[in-house]
Amino acid sequence: MPLPAGIDAAAARERLHKEFNLEIGALAGKIWRIGLMGASARRENVGTCVKALDAVLG
């Protein structure tokens, strides 16, 4: 799924890192990789990620 129109992908990823300590991988500026596997896949981590994405991409 592409980013919403008008969203600067690099700025959004930087904000996610600075404000929420989330590092999001990017491929060609079009696809984001969010690593929520293994120990990171705990309910609270997934919830934090979703809330952060909502705050930044809202």
Sequence and secondary structure as in RCSB ss.txt:
>XXXX:A:sequence
MPLPAGIDAAAARERLHKEFNLEIGALAGKIWRIGLMGASARRENVGTCVKALDAVLG
>XXXX:A:secstr
    TT  HHHHHHHHHHHH    EEETTTEEE    GGGGSHHHHHHHHHHHHHHH 
